Amino acid sequence: MNAIPDVRLTGRAARFVQMLQDFGHLDSESADRLLLGLADTRGTDVHGMVDLLEVKRAAAMLLFPDGTDGHTGILAQDWAILFS
């Protein structure tokens, strides 16, 4: 059995994930996928804190897997607040 990776976020990064959930763009399952994705991209560097920019990058990849930007669709109104 594999151990669950320990992903530690900075305060700003954790608040960003919470804000995505509060705005309705992530549910608890997709927030878990975001954290697991961060663990996957970090590889063996799991001891350092994950910063806000790294979380924003991972969230954008999760929310827009086809590479579209957030200026259309469900995040259009929140894009400037969340990703600028």
All heavy atoms as an XYZ file, in Angstrom:
640
protein
N       0.847     -1.169      0.000
C       0.000      0.000      0.000
C       0.899      1.241      0.000
O       1.820      1.346      0.786
C      -0.891     -0.019      1.240
C      -1.767      1.206      1.333
S      -2.761      1.218      2.842
C      -4.254      0.519      2.215
N       0.607      2.181     -0.876
C       1.370      3.420     -0.963
C       0.898      4.414      0.084
O      -0.288      4.499      0.391
C       1.208      4.060     -2.344
C       1.870      3.232     -3.423
O       2.774      2.461     -3.141
N       1.418      3.397     -4.642
N       1.840      5.167      0.612
C       1.501      6.200      1.582
C       0.891      7.400      0.867
O       1.246      7.704     -0.270
C       2.751      6.636      2.340
N      -0.029      8.055      1.521
C      -0.626      9.269      0.966
C       0.411     10.376      1.077
O       0.986     10.594      2.148
C      -1.907      9.646      1.728
C      -2.943      8.547      1.556
C      -2.440     10.988      1.262
C      -4.169      8.714      2.398
N       0.681     11.079     -0.026
C       1.708     12.125      0.034
C       1.280     13.273      0.942
O       0.097     13.621      1.026
C       1.833     12.593     -1.416
C       0.620     12.106     -2.108
C       0.093     10.942     -1.335
N       2.252     13.844      1.625
C       2.011     14.969      2.520
C       2.359     16.249      1.766
O       3.523     16.520      1.509
C       2.884     14.826      3.766
C       2.661     15.947      4.760
O       1.577     16.542      4.749
O       3.588     16.223      5.542
N       1.343     17.004      1.380
C       1.542     18.251      0.655
C       1.286     19.387      1.639
O       0.195     19.509      2.188
C       0.594     18.364     -0.551
C       0.768     19.682     -1.269
C       0.800     17.206     -1.504
N       2.304     20.200      1.845
C       2.185     21.319      2.773
C       2.121     22.615      1.990
O       3.019     22.922      1.211
C       3.371     21.311      3.727
C       3.364     20.071      4.607
C       4.528     20.026      5.533
N       4.748     21.330      6.143
C       5.813     21.650      6.823
N       6.767     20.782      7.001
N       5.958     22.852      7.339
N       1.043     23.374      2.191
C       0.830     24.634      1.493
C       1.204     25.809      2.387
O       1.020     25.751      3.598
C      -0.637     24.778      1.095
C      -1.268     23.662      0.274
C      -2.736     23.968      0.029
C      -0.541     23.449     -1.024
N       1.692     26.871      1.759
C       1.862     28.107      2.507
C       0.470     28.625      2.864
O      -0.541     28.171      2.314
C       2.608     29.169      1.682
O       1.809     29.509      0.536
C       3.994     28.696      1.261
N       0.409     29.579      3.758
C      -0.882     30.138      4.152
C      -1.649     30.726      2.984
O      -2.847     30.509      2.841
N      -0.953     31.464      2.140
C      -1.613     32.081      0.973
C      -2.109     31.008      0.010
O      -3.198     31.133     -0.568
C      -0.660     33.030      0.266
C      -0.349     34.262      1.113
C       0.617     35.184      0.427
N      -0.069     35.818     -0.693
C       0.537     36.448     -1.677
N       1.857     36.539     -1.692
N      -0.145     37.001     -2.648
N      -1.338     29.953     -0.176
C      -1.736     28.874     -1.078
C      -2.960     28.140     -0.529
O      -3.894     27.829     -1.273
C      -0.572     27.909     -1.298
N      -2.982     27.886      0.768
C      -4.126     27.210      1.389
C      -5.386     28.067      1.285
O      -6.475     27.556      1.005
C      -3.810     26.898      2.851
N      -5.232     29.377      1.497
C      -6.393     30.272      1.373
C      -6.908     30.308     -0.062
O      -8.116     30.406     -0.291
C      -6.040     31.672      1.862
C      -5.964     31.756      3.383
C      -5.843     33.176      3.896
N      -4.633     33.857      3.450
C      -3.434     33.750      4.029
N      -3.286     32.970      5.077
N      -2.406     34.419      3.556
N      -6.009     30.213     -1.042
C      -6.433     30.202     -2.436
C      -7.270     28.951     -2.734
O      -8.320     29.044     -3.379
C      -5.213     30.262     -3.362
C      -5.564     30.254     -4.817
C      -6.085     31.375     -5.421
C      -5.380     29.110     -5.582
C      -6.425     31.376     -6.761
C      -5.709     29.100     -6.925
C      -6.235     30.235     -7.517
N      -6.819     27.797     -2.261
C      -7.593     26.566     -2.460
C      -8.953     26.698     -1.789
O      -9.983     26.336     -2.378
C      -6.822     25.334     -1.934
C      -7.695     24.086     -1.986
C      -5.540     25.114     -2.727
N      -8.980     27.245     -0.593
C     -10.250     27.440      0.112
C     -11.153     28.411     -0.655
O     -12.359     28.208     -0.744
C     -10.011     27.948      1.536
C     -11.274     28.066      2.353
C     -11.970     26.743      2.538
O     -11.361     25.788      2.983
N     -13.241     26.669      2.181
N     -10.579     29.454     -1.218
C     -11.359     30.420     -1.988
C     -11.959     29.763     -3.235
O     -13.117     30.013     -3.582
C     -10.501     31.615     -2.378
C     -11.287     32.740     -3.014
S     -10.359     34.279     -3.229
C      -8.947     33.754     -4.152
N     -11.186     28.908     -3.899
C     -11.731     28.188     -5.053
C     -12.933     27.337     -4.641
O     -13.919     27.249     -5.383
C     -10.659     27.299     -5.693
C      -9.581     28.004     -6.501
C      -8.508     27.010     -6.919
C     -10.174     28.692     -7.725
N     -12.846     26.746     -3.462
C     -13.983     25.967     -2.973
C     -15.150     26.886     -2.598
O     -16.299     26.590     -2.938
C     -13.565     25.127     -1.764
C     -12.658     23.970     -2.143
C     -12.258     23.157     -0.935
O     -11.506     23.625     -0.093
N     -12.763     21.943     -0.859
N     -14.866     27.985     -1.932
C     -15.922     28.914     -1.532
C     -16.651     29.496     -2.737
O     -17.860     29.712     -2.695
C     -15.355     30.058     -0.688
C     -14.881     29.615      0.684
O     -15.211     28.479      1.108
O     -14.163     30.402      1.332
N     -15.909     29.757     -3.813
C     -16.517     30.307     -5.028
C     -17.242     29.235     -5.839
O     -17.912     29.535     -6.816
C     -15.452     30.952     -5.911
C     -15.024     32.332     -5.487
C     -15.081     32.749     -4.171
C     -14.532     33.220     -6.417
C     -14.675     34.012     -3.781
C     -14.116     34.497     -6.042
C     -14.193     34.885     -4.725
N     -17.099     27.978     -5.444
C     -17.800     26.893     -6.123
C     -17.063     26.318     -7.319
O     -17.635     25.553     -8.086
N     -15.787     26.651     -7.476
C     -15.028     26.137     -8.619
C     -14.363     24.801     -8.321
O     -13.993     24.081     -9.244
C     -13.989     27.158     -9.069
C     -14.607     28.460     -9.483
N     -15.566     28.555    -10.472
C     -14.437     29.716     -9.007
C     -15.941     29.820    -10.598
N     -15.272     30.538     -9.725
N     -14.210     24.468     -7.052
C     -13.693     23.164     -6.636
C     -14.616     22.595     -5.566
O     -15.059     23.319     -4.683
C     -12.291     23.286     -6.009
C     -11.113     23.682     -6.869
C      -9.846     23.720     -6.015
C     -10.924     22.738     -8.029
N     -14.897     21.304     -5.668
C     -15.547     20.620     -4.556
C     -14.453     19.888     -3.780
O     -13.275     19.993     -4.117
C     -16.643     19.672     -5.050
C     -16.138     18.618     -6.033
O     -14.916     18.394     -6.118
O     -16.983     18.010     -6.716
N     -14.810     19.178     -2.750
C     -13.776     18.545     -1.923
C     -12.996     17.494     -2.708
O     -11.786     17.346     -2.518
C     -14.385     17.948     -0.655
O     -15.321     16.950     -0.974
N     -13.662     16.780     -3.607
C     -12.966     15.772     -4.420
C     -11.963     16.419     -5.370
O     -10.824     15.961     -5.503
C     -13.975     14.949     -5.215
C     -13.326     13.857     -6.038
C     -14.342     13.067     -6.831
O     -15.460     12.837     -6.329
O     -14.004     12.671     -7.967
N     -12.348     17.507     -6.031
C     -11.414     18.159     -6.948
C     -10.292     18.870     -6.191
O      -9.167     18.958     -6.683
C     -12.137     19.116     -7.901
O     -12.906     20.055     -7.200
N     -10.558     19.350     -4.976
C      -9.489     19.919     -4.155
C      -8.477     18.836     -3.793
O      -7.258     19.076     -3.818
C     -10.064     20.560     -2.899
N      -8.964     17.640     -3.492
C      -8.062     16.508     -3.227
C      -7.237     16.171     -4.463
O      -6.045     15.894     -4.366
C      -8.845     15.283     -2.776
C      -9.434     15.436     -1.382
O      -9.006     16.344     -0.640
O     -10.335     14.640     -1.042
N      -7.877     16.188     -5.638
C      -7.138     15.918     -6.882
C      -6.078     16.980     -7.119
O      -4.989     16.678     -7.609
C      -8.086     15.844     -8.080
C      -8.751     14.485     -8.195
C      -9.542     14.358     -9.465
N     -10.735     15.197     -9.277
C     -11.359     15.844    -10.219
N     -10.942     15.811    -11.446
N     -12.431     16.568     -9.958
N      -6.391     18.230     -6.780
C      -5.417     19.311     -6.910
C      -4.197     19.027     -6.035
O      -3.050     19.134     -6.491
C      -6.056     20.640     -6.525
C      -5.142     21.856     -6.463
C      -4.554     22.166     -7.837
C      -5.891     23.052     -5.915
N      -4.428     18.655     -4.792
C      -3.323     18.369     -3.879
C      -2.516     17.153     -4.329
O      -1.286     17.147     -4.263
C      -3.845     18.177     -2.460
C      -4.497     19.411     -1.837
C      -5.069     19.078     -0.469
C      -3.523     20.574     -1.765
N      -3.194     16.116     -4.819
C      -2.480     14.944     -5.325
C      -1.674     15.296     -6.566
O      -0.559     14.805     -6.754
C      -3.458     13.807     -5.624
C      -4.039     13.109     -4.407
C      -5.135     12.137     -4.814
C      -2.950     12.394     -3.620
N      -2.233     16.159     -7.411
C      -1.500     16.612     -8.592
C      -0.253     17.390     -8.212
O       0.807     17.248     -8.830
N      -0.368     18.209     -7.173
C       0.802     18.937     -6.691
C       1.862     17.977     -6.176
O       3.052     18.157     -6.424
C       0.398     19.911     -5.580
C      -0.302     21.170     -6.041
C      -0.986     21.862     -4.872
C       0.684     22.108     -6.720
N       1.431     16.944     -5.473
C       2.381     15.947     -4.973
C       3.067     15.244     -6.135
O       4.280     14.998     -6.092
C       1.660     14.935     -4.084
N       2.318     14.934     -7.192
C       2.896     14.270     -8.361
C       3.920     15.155     -9.060
O       4.975     14.683     -9.476
C       1.815     13.869     -9.366
C       1.004     12.670     -8.910
O       1.436     11.971     -7.962
O      -0.075     12.447     -9.479
N       3.613     16.436     -9.210
C       4.529     17.327     -9.926
C       5.767     17.651     -9.116
O       6.810     17.943     -9.685
C       3.843     18.652    -10.326
O       3.377     19.316     -9.152
C       2.695     18.407    -11.286
N       5.663     17.569     -7.808
C       6.822     17.869     -6.952
C       7.790     16.711     -6.910
O       8.954     16.900     -6.583
C       6.364     18.195     -5.543
C       5.512     19.449     -5.535
C       5.493     20.103     -4.226
N       6.351     21.279     -4.367
C       6.979     21.835     -3.380
N       6.909     21.319     -2.194
N       7.705     22.909     -3.562
N       7.342     15.515     -7.184
C       8.234     14.362     -7.160
C       8.814     14.130     -5.783
O       8.087     14.009     -4.807
N      10.127     14.127     -5.699
C      10.781     13.832     -4.430
C      10.923     15.061     -3.545
O      11.304     14.942     -2.388
C      12.180     13.237     -4.675
O      12.944     14.174     -5.442
C      12.079     11.920     -5.412
N      10.632     16.241     -4.053
C      10.756     17.469     -3.263
C       9.471     17.718     -2.483
O       8.770     18.691     -2.700
C      11.079     18.657     -4.166
C      11.274     19.946     -3.379
O      11.616     19.869     -2.189
O      11.077     21.025     -3.959
N       9.135     16.803     -1.580
C       7.889     16.919     -0.834
C       8.076     17.628      0.498
O       7.118     17.861      1.213
C       7.250     15.530     -0.579
C       6.813     14.914     -1.877
C       8.209     14.623      0.173
N       9.306     17.975      0.850
C       9.557     18.576      2.156
C       9.325     20.084      2.161
O       9.013     20.648      3.194
C      10.972     18.248      2.624
C      11.190     16.774      2.739
N      10.520     15.998      3.648
C      11.971     15.935      2.036
C      10.880     14.741      3.514
N      11.766     14.666      2.547
N       9.471     20.739      1.037
C       9.270     22.183      0.974
C       7.803     22.542      0.917
O       6.949     21.721      0.589
N       7.514     23.772      1.256
C       6.141     24.270      1.211
C       5.766     24.596     -0.239
O       6.593     25.079     -1.003
C       6.017     25.533      2.055
C       6.367     25.344      3.521
S       5.105     24.469      4.424
C       3.919     25.760      4.656
N       4.525     24.343     -0.582
C       4.003     24.676     -1.902
C       3.496     26.108     -1.832
O       2.667     26.438     -0.984
C       2.872     23.715     -2.309
C       2.316     24.097     -3.667
C       3.363     22.274     -2.312
N       3.972     26.961     -2.744
C       3.596     28.367     -2.694
C       2.381     28.662     -3.561
O       1.884     27.798     -4.289
C       4.774     29.267     -3.057
C       5.216     29.132     -4.500
O       4.548     28.438     -5.293
O       6.241     29.732     -4.853
N       1.922     29.888     -3.482
C       0.711     30.315     -4.180
C       0.822     30.152     -5.689
O      -0.102     29.657     -6.334
C       0.386     31.766     -3.824
C      -0.822     32.380     -4.507
C      -2.090     31.619     -4.165
C      -0.964     33.842     -4.123
N       1.938     30.544     -6.269
C       2.075     30.441     -7.726
C       2.000     29.006     -8.204
O       1.400     28.709     -9.247
C       3.385     31.091     -8.182
C       3.433     32.606     -8.044
C       4.804     33.127     -8.479
C       2.333     33.261     -8.845
N       2.584     28.094     -7.447
C       2.544     26.680     -7.810
C       1.113     26.139     -7.731
O       0.672     25.375     -8.597
C       3.471     25.902     -6.876
C       3.880     24.559     -7.383
C       4.966     23.923     -6.527
O       5.531     24.570     -5.624
O       5.238     22.743     -6.790
N       0.372     26.567     -6.721
C      -1.019     26.132     -6.581
C      -1.878     26.733     -7.691
O      -2.722     26.044     -8.274
C      -1.579     26.502     -5.183
C      -3.085     26.275     -5.121
C      -0.882     25.699     -4.111
N      -1.657     28.003     -8.032
C      -2.425     28.616     -9.124
C      -2.179     27.884    -10.438
O      -3.115     27.631    -11.206
C      -2.057     30.091     -9.276
C      -2.708     30.989     -8.261
C      -2.419     32.444     -8.566
C      -3.171     33.356     -7.650
N      -3.066     34.761     -8.044
N      -0.938     27.549    -10.698
C      -0.594     26.826    -11.931
C      -1.296     25.468    -11.969
O      -1.913     25.099    -12.968
C       0.919     26.646    -12.019
C       1.401     26.068    -13.309
C       2.930     25.941    -13.385
N       3.623     27.127    -12.913
C       4.403     27.160    -11.820
N       4.602     26.086    -11.098
N       5.003     28.276    -11.478
N      -1.242     24.734    -10.859
C      -1.880     23.416    -10.794
C      -3.405     23.537    -10.894
O      -4.054     22.721    -11.551
C      -1.479     22.710     -9.507
N      -3.976     24.559    -10.268
C      -5.430     24.757    -10.333
C      -5.869     25.083    -11.756
O      -6.887     24.572    -12.227
C      -5.857     25.871     -9.381
N      -5.108     25.917    -12.439
C      -5.450     26.243    -13.830
C      -5.393     24.995    -14.703
O      -6.260     24.787    -15.551
C      -4.506     27.320    -14.366
N      -4.404     24.144    -14.475
C      -4.310     22.900    -15.259
C      -5.468     21.963    -14.939
O      -5.993     21.285    -15.825
C      -2.978     22.204    -15.008
C      -1.807     22.949    -15.606
S      -0.213     22.091    -15.556
C      -0.048     21.627    -13.862
N      -5.903     21.936    -13.686
C      -7.026     21.089    -13.300
C      -8.337     21.623    -13.876
O      -9.148     20.867    -14.407
C      -7.124     21.004    -11.773
C      -8.300     20.219    -11.207
C      -8.141     18.729    -11.502
C      -8.431     20.460     -9.716
N      -8.530     22.941    -13.784
C      -9.789     23.535    -14.237
C      -9.882     23.644    -15.754
O     -10.981     23.662    -16.306
C      -9.961     24.914    -13.602
C     -10.142     24.915    -12.083
C     -10.051     26.327    -11.537
C     -11.469     24.272    -11.696
N      -8.727     23.739    -16.428
C      -8.706     23.902    -17.886
C      -7.759     22.890    -18.512
O      -6.706     23.252    -19.043
C      -8.267     25.321    -18.252
C      -9.078     26.374    -17.559
C      -8.540     27.115    -16.529
C     -10.390     26.602    -17.925
C      -9.284     28.065    -15.872
C     -11.145     27.556    -17.274
C     -10.600     28.287    -16.256
N      -8.100     21.604    -18.463
C      -7.190     20.575    -18.976
C      -6.931     20.673    -20.475
O      -5.919     20.185    -20.961
C      -7.881     19.261    -18.618
C      -9.319     19.606    -18.433
C      -9.340     21.041    -17.961
N      -7.810     21.341    -21.200
C      -7.625     21.475    -22.646
C      -6.785     22.686    -23.016
O      -6.566     22.970    -24.189
C      -8.970     21.533    -23.356
C      -9.846     22.689    -22.895
O      -9.446     23.395    -21.952
O     -10.920     22.875    -23.481
N      -6.311     23.440    -22.014
C      -5.425     24.573    -22.268
C      -6.123     25.887    -22.550
O      -5.471     26.880    -22.835
N      -7.442     25.928    -22.438
C      -8.140     27.195    -22.651
C      -7.847     28.129    -21.491
O      -7.503     27.704    -20.395
C      -9.664     26.981    -22.743
O     -10.118     26.400    -21.523
C     -10.023     26.111    -23.916
N      -7.995     29.414    -21.739
C      -7.826     30.351    -20.631
C      -9.174     30.527    -19.940
O     -10.184     30.049    -20.384
C      -7.259     31.693    -21.104
C      -8.174     32.421    -22.074
O      -9.371     32.082    -22.154
O      -7.695     33.338    -22.749
N      -9.228     31.178    -18.844
C     -10.451     31.296    -18.061
C     -11.348     32.437    -18.445
O     -12.252     32.772    -17.708
N     -11.109     33.052    -19.592
C     -11.877     34.243    -19.945
C     -13.232     33.934    -20.555
O     -13.982     34.845    -20.862
C     -11.054     35.132    -20.874
C      -9.830     35.664    -20.177
N      -8.601     35.097    -20.349
C      -9.679     36.661    -19.289
C      -7.729     35.752    -19.600
N      -8.357     36.703    -18.949
N     -13.539     32.678    -20.719
C     -14.859     32.287    -21.189
C     -15.364     31.167    -20.300
O     -14.600     30.495    -19.632
C     -14.809     31.792    -22.655
O     -13.918     30.682    -22.735
C     -14.347     32.882    -23.585
N     -16.648     30.973    -20.279
C     -17.211     29.866    -19.528
C     -17.421     30.167    -18.063
O     -17.597     31.315    -17.646
N     -17.331     29.122    -17.273
C     -17.751     29.175    -15.882
C     -16.928     30.138    -15.014
O     -17.432     30.737    -14.086
C     -17.738     27.757    -15.276
C     -18.441     27.747    -13.926
C     -16.337     27.222    -15.153
C     -18.741     26.362    -13.415
N     -15.647     30.322    -15.315
C     -14.803     31.181    -14.487
C     -14.658     32.602    -15.014
O     -13.895     33.384    -14.455
C     -13.395     30.580    -14.361
C     -13.241     29.379    -13.460
C     -11.803     28.903    -13.467
C     -13.663     29.680    -12.057
N     -15.375     32.952    -16.038
C     -15.181     34.256    -16.673
C     -15.286     35.414    -15.678
O     -14.475     36.334    -15.709
C     -16.176     34.441    -17.816
N     -16.264     35.376    -14.795
C     -16.456     36.477    -13.852
C     -15.390     36.497    -12.757
O     -15.050     37.550    -12.239
C     -17.832     36.393    -13.218
C     -18.945     36.627    -14.209
C     -20.298     36.488    -13.553
O     -20.417     36.044    -12.417
N     -21.335     36.872    -14.272
N     -14.863     35.334    -12.399
C     -13.922     35.247    -11.286
C     -12.456     35.207    -11.731
O     -11.565     35.230    -10.882
C     -14.211     34.007    -10.454
C     -15.586     34.045     -9.818
O     -16.098     35.157     -9.586
O     -16.141     32.967     -9.549
N     -12.202     35.116    -13.028
C     -10.844     34.922    -13.523
C      -9.877     35.989    -13.002
O      -8.812     35.658    -12.484
C     -10.836     34.899    -15.050
C      -9.465     34.705    -15.603
C      -8.609     35.659    -16.062
C      -8.762     33.472    -15.727
N      -7.423     35.102    -16.471
C      -7.493     33.753    -16.278
C      -9.087     32.148    -15.434
C      -6.552     32.769    -16.545
C      -8.145     31.167    -15.696
C      -6.908     31.483    -16.236
N     -10.226     37.245    -13.122
C      -9.324     38.327    -12.702
C      -9.036     38.269    -11.204
O      -7.922     38.542    -10.763
C      -9.913     39.673    -13.085
N     -10.017     37.898    -10.412
C      -9.822     37.808     -8.970
C      -8.922     36.635     -8.613
O      -8.028     36.747     -7.786
C     -11.188     37.651     -8.259
C     -12.053     38.878     -8.487
C     -10.990     37.381     -6.764
C     -13.489     38.676     -8.064
N      -9.136     35.500     -9.265
C      -8.448     34.280     -8.888
C      -7.061     34.110     -9.493
O      -6.165     33.592     -8.842
C      -9.311     33.072     -9.256
C     -10.649     32.971     -8.539
C     -11.487     31.862     -9.147
C     -10.438     32.749     -7.051
N      -6.884     34.522    -10.742
C      -5.661     34.155    -11.451
C      -4.808     35.335    -11.887
O      -3.896     35.168    -12.679
C      -5.981     33.263    -12.651
C      -6.462     31.903    -12.237
C      -7.800     31.611    -12.187
C      -5.560     30.923    -11.868
C      -8.244     30.359    -11.790
C      -5.986     29.672    -11.472
C      -7.337     29.391    -11.441
N      -5.075     36.523    -11.390
C      -4.216     37.647    -11.782
C      -3.232     37.983    -10.688
O      -3.256     37.474     -9.624
C      -5.056     38.872    -12.106
O      -5.799     39.267    -10.986
